[in-house]
Amino acid sequence: MATRTATSLNQQAKLFLQDIRISHTLFALPFAYVGAVVAARGLPTPLQLLWITLAMLGARTVAMAANRLLDRDIDRATPRTKNRPLASGRLRPAVMWWAVGMGLALLVVAAWQLNPLCVKLLPLAAAGVLTYPLFKRFTWGAHLMLGAVDALAPLGAYIGVAAAVAPPAGLLFLAVLLWVAGFDLPYAMMDLEADRRNRVHSFPAAFGEGATRTATLLLHALTTLLLALVGWTAGCGPWWYLAVAAGALLIAYEGRALRASNVLLMNDRIFKANMLFSLVVLAAALAGFAA
């Protein structure tokens, strides 16, 4: 009996990690560290980095678990997502509810360990990560809401180190907001027909594939401009502009990738390019203050 219970729990844990795509937490971490580096004008303390990392883990877990819970009916009706563990019934909803609670607890503890301003802003952050999936039910602006939720990572990290909000933090928040929204647009192209059928609001469903490709490049051009302003207002040093150059290269690469007729292949290429971009921006931040 105990063996069967342990096996069942192990299977549920594996399905949970599969459903929330824990590996994607690593995707958001570099920009959180960028916020911390810019605030510290160099390397933050090891404890600050630890609590920022744990806050990111907690927030990401809450966001993904809430997304899967709130969207499980939509996921069941969408060919690409109908076999997700929660949507298909293989994962119990109780597991996701526990994840939401534990993620929130970790986020609260991490904010408490950083500084009082993080604690004061915690309700706003928690509301964002819990409710952003609802926006796709009534506006294609859900892509921007997703970007805003992910952009809380560098903003929160900046506040966690500086205990204040300054222009570089706001500009970095906007840069990441537009960056995430930009690569989420072609991602939504994979479900274009299903979204229209299920009355799910997305930019591709509202405006078509051509406009989506153009909007992706425009949003990433604005991201690049905002990164230049971050460097200027924060005094990051000449190496920071490696991030700006990376933004220009990303746009050029995406311009070619977006021409692909295979939407799955296109998104795989764009995802990998954006993962590399986030790492280059982090390297540029570190080099910018080391110079």
Secondary structure, 3 states (H helix, E strand, C coil): CHHHHHHHHHHHHHHHHHHHCHHHHHHHHHHHHHHHHHHHCCCCCHHHHHHHHHHHHHHHHHHHHHHHHHCHHHHHCCCCCCCCHHHHCCCCHHHHHHHHHHHHHHHHHHHHHHCHHHHHHHHHHHHHHHHHHHHHHCCCCHHHHHHHHHHHHHHHHHHHHHCCCCHHHHHHHHHHHHHHHHHHHHHHHHHHHHHHHHCCCCHHHHHCHHHHHHHHHHHHHHHHHHHHHHHHHHCCCHHHHHHHHHHHHHHHHHHHHCCCCCHHHHHHHHHHHHHHHHHHHHHHHHHHHHC
